Amino acid sequence: SQQGEEDPQALSIQEGENATMNCSYKTSINNLQWYRQNSGRGLVHLILIRSNEREKHSGRLRVTLDTSKKSSSLLITASRAADTASYFCATDVWRGSTLGRLYFGRGTQLTVWP
Amino acid sequence: DAGVTQSPTHLIKTRGQQVTLRCSPKSGHDTVSWYQQALGQGPQFIFQYYEEEERQRGNFPDRFSGHQFPNYSSELNVNALLLGDSALYLCASSIWGDRNYGYTFGSGTRLTVV
């Protein structure tokens, strides 16, 4: 399987704390993306990191990518109750120059308590 | 600028019936991919359409078929519904061949097969 696998499966923290989620994958990727999903609804794209990048920031989000270890991490700083959601990493794998598709893991359920 | 629109939001069907789900991509996007997300799982790739042709397909039976129209909108058809087809069906739009752009997902259609 080329799926990304998130760790931990569930994470429970207090508001203001940082949340770290990890993702491992198995094959070469074009990029890796993180998505958020609230209560089984649509996926919201959070951040994309290309295979030649090592770290990327967006607001309170920090993503790292280690292609040698085939792993990535998502850090959410100063978490808020509104950050409560499921977080998925997705590897964007391409065949040739045009055929790209996403492979998802099972996600990390983050709960942030007020 | 409208994002990805999916209809209907919810659907209840009986085993053996057929269902059609619809998706309108984000403005400027020409490629539509469909994903199935079972409860507690990550999304699984069904297939991808570009220029009204199926370009790649995941590990789904022929009961799952699709169509893309000249205006880039797409339909997902599932025949002979099984209880196991109950899931959230997500549509994602993108730009064909663009390796460095994230996918935009719709809010999904929740299909329940009884």
Interface residues (C-beta under 8 A of the other chain):
Chain A: Q3 N30 N31 Q33 Y35 G40 R41 G42 L43 V44 H45 L48 R50 F88 A90 D92 W94 R95 S97 T98 L99 G100 R101 L102 Y103 F104 G105 R106 G107
Chain B: V4 Q6 S33 Y35 Q37 L39 G40 Q41 G42 P43 Q44 F45 Q48 R55 Q56 G58 L88 L90 A92 S94 W96 G97 R99 N100 Y101 G102 Y103 T104 F105 G106 S107 G108 R110
